[in-house]
Amino acid sequence: MAPGVFAAYVSELVSAAVAGAEEKLAQDVVVIDMRALVDSFDALVIASGRTDRQVRAIAEEVERLVAVALGVKPIHVEGTMEAEWIALDYGDVIVHVFDEATRDYYDLEHLWNAATAYRR
């Protein structure tokens, strides 16, 4: 991600989330700057895993590293049972961890293509 793009807190949260995803070998990690399009949050972090176990592991590592870096837990977590799409809501940042098929189906990058995206 380009330095200085987000406010310090959001930038740290995004960096910790990306680091967590990359630690568990997530594929195609993307950060989407949502500030110009919505008022409710600043960024989406999107990542993929190959299996339900990897999707869970990525989401758990994101949670762990964000907690270590910032001392915060997600406001809400959805999808851990099925692990096709796990969403971690941190208020200003929402992290989506998909399996490959579900990510292709929902194609959030295309849905939000008017926003600036940073690929890792």
Residue pairs with C-beta under 8 A, 6 or more apart in sequence:
1 11
1 14
1 15
1 18
1 31
1 118
1 120
2 118
3 11
4 11
5 11
5 33
5 118
6 14
6 33
6 42
6 43
7 42
9 70
9 92
10 42
10 43
10 92
10 93
12 69
12 70
13 66
13 69
13 70
13 72
13 90
13 92
13 93
14 31
14 43
14 45
14 93
15 69
16 62
16 65
16 66
16 68
16 69
16 70
17 45
17 62
17 65
17 66
17 88
17 90
17 93
17 95
18 29
18 31
18 45
18 120
19 65
20 58
20 61
20 62
20 63
20 64
20 65
20 66
21 29
21 45
21 47
21 58
21 61
21 62
21 95
21 97
22 29
22 120
23 61
23 65
24 49
24 54
24 57
24 58
24 61
25 54
26 47
26 48
26 49
26 54
26 58
26 97
27 47
27 48
27 49
27 50
27 100
28 46
28 47
28 48
28 103
28 119
29 45
29 46
29 47
29 119
29 120
30 44
30 45
30 46
30 47
30 109
30 117
30 118
30 119
30 120
31 43
31 44
31 45
31 46
31 117
31 118
31 120
32 43
32 44
32 45
32 46
32 108
32 109
32 112
32 115
32 116
32 117
32 118
33 42
33 43
33 115
33 116
33 117
33 118
34 41
34 42
34 43
34 44
34 112
34 115
35 42
35 43
36 114
36 115
36 116
37 112
37 114
37 115
41 91
41 92
41 93
41 94
42 92
42 93
43 92
43 93
43 94
44 93
44 94
44 95
44 96
44 108
44 112
45 62
45 93
45 94
45 95
45 96
46 95
46 96
46 98
46 103
46 108
46 109
47 58
47 95
47 96
47 97
47 98
48 55
48 97
48 98
48 99
48 100
48 103
49 55
49 57
49 58
49 97
49 98
49 99
49 100
50 99
50 100
51 99
52 82
52 83
52 84
52 99
53 83
55 83
55 84
55 85
55 86
55 97
55 98
55 99
56 80
56 83
56 86
58 86
58 97
59 77
59 80
59 83
59 86
59 88
59 95
59 97
62 88
62 95
62 97
63 73
63 74
63 77
63 88
66 72
66 73
66 74
66 90
67 73
72 90
74 88
74 89
74 90
74 95
75 89
75 90
75 91
76 87
76 88
76 89
77 86
77 87
77 88
77 89
78 86
78 87
78 89
79 85
79 86
79 87
80 86
83 99
84 98
84 99
84 101
84 102
85 96
85 97
85 98
85 99
85 102
85 103
85 106
86 96
86 97
86 98
87 94
87 95
87 96
87 97
88 94
88 95
88 97
96 108
98 106
109 117
